[in-house]
């Protein structure tokens, strides 16, 4: 009878094999994490060739820097951080890293009924439609879980800028959610 290996054990074995530059292990790691990492790249860069390029560059970095992974914490989390950093570098290189200081004149409030019938695809589309600075900070804070201090260091901005970009992103999302709710109410 073959022993059942835990996901953690399989992951550790894959990491060790990747450290030995085993191509089959690299392929297995890619297949295991490519979907999630592709979603991360698309969240920052949108759908298209840039996100695909960054995904591939990110995995190249994973495999060339795998010796730096010390088996402390999550391997997936380590890969995720690489993908986020690669996405941010691509935004900088493309000259798309812009932070708006625009006041859209909206009030922030909770309309819980807006969320009741909201689909993930609709929310992702709303986030995708945010100005690049808002979207980047929102993704880093609300989705990736970075602190404002970490975001400021990653993006080379002030902590207050990170906080204001998040606040404005939330306000704009709330405004768009309210518009979506009103649109659905009319139908």
CORNORGI-V115226 format. One record per residue. RES is the residue in one letter. NEAR is the number of other ideal C-beta (glycine too) atoms within 12 Angstrom. Layout:
res={RES & RES}
near={NEAR & NEAR}
This chain:
res={X & X & X & X & X & X & X & X & X & X & X & X & X & X & X & X & X & X & X & X & X & X & X & X & X & X & X & X & X & X & X & X & X & X & X & X & X & X & X & X & X & X & X & X & X & X & X & X & X & X & X & X & X & X & X & X & X & X & X & X & X & X & X & X & X & X & X & X & X & X & X & X & X & X & X & X & X & X & X & X & X & X & X & X & X & X & X & X & X & X & X & X & X & X & X & X & X & X & X & X & X & X & X & X & X & X & X & X & X & X & X & X & X & X & X & X & X & X & X & X & X & X & X & X & X & X & X & X & X & X & X & X & X & X & X & X & X & X & X & X & X & X & X & X & X & X & X & X & X & X & X & X & X & X & X & X & X & X & X & X & X & X & X & X & X & X & X & X & X & X & X & X & X & X & X & X & X & X & X & X & X & X & X & X & X & X & X}
near={3 & 4 & 7 & 8 & 12 & 10 & 14 & 15 & 15 & 19 & 27 & 22 & 22 & 33 & 34 & 20 & 21 & 34 & 24 & 16 & 14 & 18 & 13 & 15 & 25 & 25 & 17 & 20 & 34 & 25 & 16 & 23 & 33 & 24 & 15 & 23 & 37 & 28 & 27 & 32 & 39 & 28 & 35 & 45 & 37 & 28 & 17 & 17 & 15 & 23 & 28 & 22 & 21 & 35 & 36 & 22 & 26 & 38 & 30 & 18 & 25 & 36 & 31 & 17 & 21 & 28 & 15 & 19 & 28 & 14 & 20 & 11 & 15 & 19 & 32 & 25 & 21 & 28 & 37 & 31 & 29 & 32 & 39 & 38 & 30 & 34 & 43 & 38 & 26 & 32 & 33 & 22 & 16 & 21 & 9 & 21 & 28 & 22 & 30 & 21 & 17 & 18 & 13 & 22 & 10 & 20 & 14 & 19 & 15 & 14 & 22 & 13 & 16 & 25 & 20 & 13 & 17 & 23 & 13 & 12 & 10 & 22 & 23 & 22 & 21 & 29 & 32 & 27 & 22 & 36 & 24 & 31 & 31 & 37 & 39 & 42 & 45 & 37 & 40 & 37 & 30 & 26 & 23 & 26 & 15 & 28 & 18 & 25 & 18 & 21 & 35 & 24 & 18 & 30 & 34 & 17 & 28 & 18 & 22 & 17 & 27 & 33 & 22 & 27 & 38 & 35 & 25 & 30 & 38 & 29 & 25 & 32 & 37 & 27 & 27 & 28 & 32 & 26 & 21 & 27 & 25 & 15 & 14 & 19 & 14 & 8 & 8}
